[in-house]
Amino acid sequence: MAEQPLVSVLFPCFDAERFVGAALGSLLDQTYDKLEILAIDDASGDGTGRILEQLAARDDRVRVLRNERNLGLIGTLNRGVAEARGELIARMDADDIAASERIERQVGTLLRHPELDVVGTGISIVGSGRGRALGPRPVRCLSPGGARFTALFATPAVHATILARAPVMRAHPYGTSPDSLHAEDYEMFARMLEDGAGFGNVDEPLMTVRANPQSVSLQHEQTQVANFVACAALHLERTLGIRPDPGAHRVLVNRMDGTVTGRELRDGLDLLDRIERVFVAREPGAAEEIRRSADLQRVDILVQAALKAPPAMRLRAGWLALRHGRRLLSPGPRGYLASKLRPLNGRIRH
């Protein structure tokens, strides 16, 4: 790489003493070394600050910032964006591990593809205890066309893996309104996409993410689901002018509960079919990617319906699966379905 742009890594920390040393160490071991690591201690009450200071004393690429009071993730990230000196801004959580080539691969992708503004990576997931491997998760989209489609029902990149151009991050700060609470990544991505930003992903698990049962998203799941659904509905309307029935839309974005009806399940899958047809015509260069992303979403919807719906609904889910059988039995969706149904820790998890 002829001239390396400076990358600022936003590394928010709160009571993370158990994992922060290994997480930060994986950044210091990157093959791409033109980094500044903004380690922002969000008023931790444990030994997080001490560990950060020790690592900063050993490597001057680490800048330790402290919030005088706990600002939460959104306030901490917005402070990091404001403090960043780099031309590119990356994200990293304090309990995750980056593969040594993560930043190098993402920078290379951005430099080779000027149409991209944000690049994520695939992830592998480990349990929160002894780090038992739960396996990689498929990357749903690689190109801007595929990302525009995927973002109508899911995040186009895993938030903790992104590397973005700094002007794009500064033009789209993390939302501070109650409507974006616990869905701040998707809400921000939607605004970026609506303003023409290009998203892509490196199709390799370059980040290991820890599944934490005490995470903020799980503790505030009801708020997160409500805000995600509302934001996704608004993004769908702004993108395609579609305002679907609320029940069908909850199926489309796979945020169902035990109240979903058979008609809503059918209508939600029909809505996915309709959006897929529109985008294949609109983005012919990404047609294969769009079809694959749609198939993975069908798997998610049908598995969720089988797990959470009443018994009669499970029969409907089975019938609808048969309707899509040829598509769902192709290698990609078939492998994904197997991973969704594999018992984890003694029970099936979604």
HELIX and SHEET records of a PDB file:
HELIX    1   1 VAL A   20  LEU A   28  1                                   9    
HELIX    2   2 THR A   48  ARG A   58  1                                  11    
HELIX    3   3 GLY A   72  GLU A   83  1                                  12    
HELIX    4   4 ARG A  102  ARG A  112  1                                  11    
HELIX    5   5 PRO A  144  THR A  150  1                                   7    
HELIX    6   6 HIS A  159  THR A  161  5                                   3    
HELIX    7   7 ALA A  166  ALA A  171  1                                   6    
HELIX    8   8 PRO A  178  SER A  180  5                                   3    
HELIX    9   9 GLU A  184  GLU A  194  1                                  11    
HELIX   10  10 VAL A  216  GLN A  219  1                                   4    
HELIX   11  11 GLU A  221  LEU A  240  1                                  20    
HELIX   12  12 PRO A  246  LEU A  252  1                                   7    
HELIX   13  13 GLY A  262  ARG A  282  1                                  21    
HELIX   14  14 PRO A  284  ALA A  286  5                                   3    
HELIX   15  15 ALA A  287  LYS A  308  1                                  22    
HELIX   16  16 PRO A  311  ARG A  323  1                                  13    
HELIX   17  17 GLY A  325  LEU A  328  1                                   4    
HELIX   18  18 PRO A  331  LEU A  341  1                                  11    
SHEET    1   A 7 VAL A  62  ARG A  66  0                                        
SHEET    2   A 7 LEU A  35  ASP A  41  1                                        
SHEET    3   A 7 VAL A   7  CYS A  13  1                                        
SHEET    4   A 7 LEU A  88  ARG A  91  1                                        
SHEET    5   A 7 LEU A 163  ARG A 165 -1                                        
SHEET    6   A 7 VAL A 118  GLY A 127 -1                                        
SHEET    7   A 7 ALA A 133  ARG A 137 -1                                        
SHEET    1   B 8 VAL A  62  ARG A  66  0                                        
SHEET    2   B 8 LEU A  35  ASP A  41  1                                        
SHEET    3   B 8 VAL A   7  CYS A  13  1                                        
SHEET    4   B 8 LEU A  88  ARG A  91  1                                        
SHEET    5   B 8 LEU A 163  ARG A 165 -1                                        
SHEET    6   B 8 VAL A 118  GLY A 127 -1                                        
SHEET    7   B 8 PHE A 199  ALA A 211  1                                        
SHEET    8   B 8 ILE A  97  ALA A  98 -1                                        
END                                                                             
